[in-house]
Amino acid sequence: MKTNSKKGAIRNAKKSSRTKLKLFANSFLFVRELFIKSFINHLKGRDK
């Protein structure tokens, strides 16, 4: 019984880590987009 519960806990941990990675990747992409947009706007501002 103990081994089964351990396996279940490991499986749940893997699932939660995957969702955390997904959330982190999404937030990273979002931040990167904002950074690129602000950088482009900064370059445009310098051209004027």
C-alpha positions as MATLAB code, in Angstrom:
seq = 'MKTNSKKGAIRNAKKSSRTKLKLFANSFLFVRELFIKSFINHLKGRDK';
ca = [
       0.000    0.000    0.000;
       2.813    2.432    0.883;
       4.527    2.028   -2.497;
       1.246    2.737   -4.300;
       0.703    5.965   -2.358;
       4.307    7.003   -3.077;
       3.819    6.403   -6.794;
       0.612    8.434   -6.706;
       2.359   11.277   -4.896;
       5.201   11.252   -7.445;
       2.706   11.254  -10.305;
       0.830   14.206   -8.744;
       4.117   16.058   -8.194;
       5.052   15.561  -11.859;
       1.647   16.868  -12.958;
       1.897   19.944  -10.716;
       5.457   20.667  -11.889;
       4.296   20.420  -15.511;
       1.484   22.918  -14.906;
       3.958   25.193  -13.089;
       6.310   25.006  -16.080;
       3.411   25.812  -18.427;
       2.406   28.814  -16.318;
       6.030   29.964  -16.119;
       6.500   29.602  -19.888;
       3.289   31.545  -20.581;
       4.257   34.363  -18.221;
       7.790   34.416  -19.688;
       6.426   34.731  -23.245;
       4.065   37.497  -22.100;
       6.885   39.431  -20.410;
       9.134   38.941  -23.440;
       6.429   40.308  -25.770;
       5.975   43.362  -23.539;
       9.750   43.881  -23.417;
      10.083   43.625  -27.223;
       7.183   46.067  -27.740;
       8.641   48.589  -25.298;
      12.092   48.157  -26.889;
      10.689   48.787  -30.388;
       8.829   51.860  -29.098;
      12.082   53.054  -27.504;
      13.934   52.687  -30.824;
      11.127   54.527  -32.649;
      11.339   57.316  -30.070;
      15.103   57.624  -30.650;
      14.605   57.976  -34.429;
      12.484   61.127  -33.980;
];
